[in-house]
């Protein structure tokens, strides 16, 4: 890849004035403005007639009281302006309390979700002597140091009550306990340095922006440069020879260590620095600073920590080595040390995961105990009739999955099974086996796909395999005329159709089945849980088989699909070819296109994939139509090239895909619309443009389009100006063709939130747990929850009353647990 431009060497001049936020760059602060940003902002500057020692003492005392000088507050504001509010962490305090298993003591009517009313003018005084509910749900504006103005800022983060603040967990921490000499410093770790001021320079650029540079001589030698941008008032805090303590993340620039906007404590000549602390770092919004959130959280803990009841009995806490809630919450916000932080986090993470796993375990028991499905046993005669329709033997992985599915279908308990396998492992054949088992019993089945392209591919696969069968089948998707749709709905409702293949058009209210017994959902992660639930009809529940060609890491499987049994297919059908993958830079582009054209001349076909449908200022890059124009007038001018993307009308897409399958088109220029459901064995070469814009799973799915036949595949990825994270993804993509390995790599690189679009599952977001970091704790919570649910499936025992409330409040609606207990 081309070398990225190096960063300029820092100096005290205005070429460094670009650091910090846009507000900092364009609006230099005066000392008075910085010290009086709000009516209760701590005043840390001395008066003109104070003695030097008194001024230092005042500054030192103020720094300790307010967790940092104006530097920290300005730095926090800049950081906040660059952050986006984390909505996943900002639901109301009751929901957050439910997530970690905290109840409320003495809340009275508030326990049902009602906030106290009354005259707001007297509210601040009343909460101190009011009930637990009053204190728990008092508006944040009445907490010490908040007020109406900051309450509006907190509301942007979803923080409206004292309880909200108690469960507004830090996103990170600054560990100021790490004190080092200059020669011991490391980059990107918060450290504290003691030294004396050796030189001071304040420069003002023509634009009016200022840069303050201060050279610090370490107590055991070495020099360090500290920089502040657009804060000229900071010049007054320094004098030659003055002792200071600076904290921040150093970087080595210009043959010298450098700190930008460090935290500052000014020391007397013989004074020892204050002991280091671990400071919480919260998600911010513009106008809100870290020290303000910290002070508000302290006030909220003081006001309502004793209002929260412990959901676990003492024996449970002792057995599982968990801190009580009243001890964990203060330490998660203001830890005494790293071991205390680890214990507090363990308590809250375990609790959140335990409640989730308990909800999933209860759901599984309810499915087994309270729901009835039509038994569909597969005897030798049915098995033989099904296999005669397949012109090939099943792979060991397919055989194993078929056995597990057949065992589920034979029971009167609804099957709830996830079938996952790598691209091309033959999941559709296994799903068709289950469909034919249902049809053999005179029942109906549904196969639903998220896109019309994939639904069309399923139709063609099924048509080829069932052409000699008597299975009555029909498609139901967009693009049908009103008359066609009405007739097909009539046939389905009358029981004249055995198998319906389609998209979300199947789950409309006007679709009624005569005897639906099996629902197969492909690419499950693209559907929400409520969408699949809409297929249920009056009478017995259908069996469910959900499929995913994106292998799912174990921790995600336990969370997103914790109520499902899992079948995994790792092997490939015999004869499946390998694909070679390349990561190329601009210098190798001409050589790749020469190879691409050579394969087309040999009779093969190919794809060119680009991520953008339209070009825009926000997202630089070439659109799919721009790529089509460039290639048809350049590298691929001599070939027959087609264009397809998601905004085309269904009949247009169908026509292009039909011509490509027939070989009338040699190349398809496309977006990721061909990610799934396209099976053209003769297509063996693929070019992926702007590869950094795709996730690993998506890249792997795209690559799977060129390993469908007897010819080896070749895939080349180009990336324009990728970030280090994107390059790590692309290198992992090139290194292996194993989808399971790539899924784990994607999970490590991107985390669970983006990997499968977890919001589509309908589950509330996790507030403090991290499925990657907390995998072991998830396993422990899952085992404990399953044991509890086995002993008390309805959570009906008195000792589980609080836990039952938490499970219902957090997951009762989305997991349909309303009748638990």
URRAJO-V469227 format. One record per helix or strand of 3 or more residues. SS is the DSSP state (hx for helix, st for strand). FROM is the first residue (numbers start at 1). TO is the last residue. Records with the same first field share a line. If there is no record, write none. Layout:
SS=FROM-TO, FROM-TO
This chain:
hx=14-16, 22-26, 31-35, 52-66, 70-82, 87-89, 93-100, 108-112, 120-129, 132-136, 140-142, 147-156, 162-166, 182-184, 232-237, 290-307, 314-319, 325-333, 338-370, 380-387, 396-409, 427-440, 452-466, 482-493, 504-507, 524-526, 529-533, 554-560, 586-601, 624-632, 650-662, 672-674, 691-693, 696-706, 724-735, 739-750, 752-755, 758-761, 775-791, 798-811
st=102-104, 172-175, 190-204, 210-218, 223-229, 243-249, 251-253, 256-260, 263-267, 278-281, 308-310, 416-421, 444-448, 473-476, 499-502, 516-521, 543-548, 565-569, 579-584, 605-609, 641-644, 667-670, 683-688, 713-718
